[in-house]
Amino acid sequence: MTVRPIRTFDDPVLRVVAAPVKDFDRELRLLVKALTATMRAGSGRAGLAAPQIGEPVRVVVYSYDGKSGHLVNPRLELSERKITADEACLSAPSVWWPLERSYLVTARGRDMFGKPVTVRALGVLARVLQHEIDHLDGVLFSDHLEAAERERFLAEALPAS
């Protein structure tokens, strides 16, 4: 499967609310395979959302600590317990920033064949799922930062023009 280029933080596609998947067809299966190949192409990659490769549809893939898979049209249930940890994004390579997220999540969606899938995750995998599903709503993790922190983050993440 072909590894696709990852869009950077300044790409407008990352601000689009992704469309729900309606057809669980060959095209969707090829997209899931392309996302997975792209995610696995580098070290330390734990998740990827379709908009990050220029496809504005509601599909994410993940792989962390022996748990891997994909979710189509995912929804999240968040725990009240929060934890702050450093977070990064493949669309802003080499920039890590502390961010508070729910420690435990339940993600519900479908697989590439349309069958229901439920993923319960805690810690880092919970963070990965929250991060990737944010991408489906046009939300970048810097959007969760306070204004001054966001400005500092963006100065580091975006190349000078």
Secondary structure, 3 states (H helix, E strand, C coil): CCCCCCCCCCCHHHHCCCECCCCCCHHHHHHHHHHHHHHHCCCCCCEEEHHHHCCCECEEEEEECCEEEEEEEEEEEECCCEEEEEEEECCEEEEEEEEEEECEEEEEEECCCCCEEEEEEECHHHHHHHHHHHHHCCCCHHHHCCHHHHHHHHHHHCCCC
